[in-house]
Amino acid sequence: MIRLRVREVAEQQGIPDATELARRTGVAYATAYRLWKGDVGGAERGDRSIGIVTLYRVAKALGVRTSALYVEEDRRTLATAMV
């Protein structure tokens, strides 16, 4: 499972909210809001997933590598944390 870290990284860059994230990165507000909330989307919910090109644009605007914007978590780790 992938967990987005966009908000965490953006806040380290002094970006206070999704509106400012959209302005600085050039992505649509709706996309910035989803990134800010950590919503990667999913076909099972009927959502469009956040594309790698979008993550690349955000990473470039924030001055970090794309890999800094997400963490891949093991489902077992998540299940243990939820107990």
C-alpha positions in Angstrom: 0.0 0.0 0.0 1.3 3.5 -0.8 0.9 6.4 1.6 1.5 9.9 0.2 3.8 12.3 2.1 3.0 15.4 0.0 1.6 17.4 2.9 4.5 16.6 5.2 7.1 17.5 2.5 5.2 20.6 1.5 4.9 21.9 5.1 8.7 21.5 5.4 8.9 23.8 2.4 6.7 26.4 4.1 3.5 25.6 2.2 0.6 25.9 4.6 -2.3 24.4 2.6 -3.6 22.8 -0.6 -4.3 26.2 -2.2 -0.7 27.3 -1.9 0.4 23.8 -3.1 -1.7 24.2 -6.2 -0.3 27.7 -6.9 3.3 26.7 -6.5 3.1 23.4 -8.4 0.7 24.3 -11.2 -1.7 21.4 -10.5 -5.4 21.9 -10.3 -6.7 22.7 -6.8 -8.8 19.5 -6.7 -5.6 17.5 -7.4 -3.6 19.5 -4.8 -6.3 18.9 -2.2 -6.3 15.1 -2.8 -2.5 15.1 -2.6 -2.7 17.2 0.6 -5.1 14.8 2.2 -3.0 11.8 1.0 -5.7 10.4 -1.2 -4.1 8.3 -4.0 -7.5 7.3 -5.4 -8.4 3.9 -6.5 -10.3 2.1 -9.2 -12.2 0.1 -6.5 -13.8 3.4 -5.4 -14.3 4.7 -8.9 -11.6 7.4 -8.4 -8.9 8.4 -10.8 -5.5 7.6 -9.4 -2.9 10.3 -9.0 -0.5 9.9 -11.9 3.3 9.7 -11.8 3.6 12.7 -14.0 1.6 14.7 -11.5 3.8 13.5 -8.6 6.9 14.3 -10.7 5.7 17.9 -11.3 4.9 18.3 -7.6 8.3 16.9 -6.6 10.1 19.2 -9.0 8.3 22.2 -7.7 9.2 21.2 -4.1 12.8 20.5 -5.0 12.7 16.9 -3.9 12.8 13.5 -5.6 9.5 11.9 -6.5 10.3 9.0 -4.1 10.3 11.6 -1.2 6.5 12.1 -1.8 5.4 8.6 -0.9 6.1 5.6 1.4 5.3 2.0 0.5 3.9 0.3 3.5 3.4 -3.4 4.1 -0.3 -4.3 4.6 0.8 -6.4 7.7 2.4 -3.4 9.2 -0.8 -1.4 8.7 -3.0 -4.1 10.2 -0.7 -4.3 13.2 -0.9 -0.5 13.7 -4.7 -0.6 13.5 -5.0 -3.1 16.4 
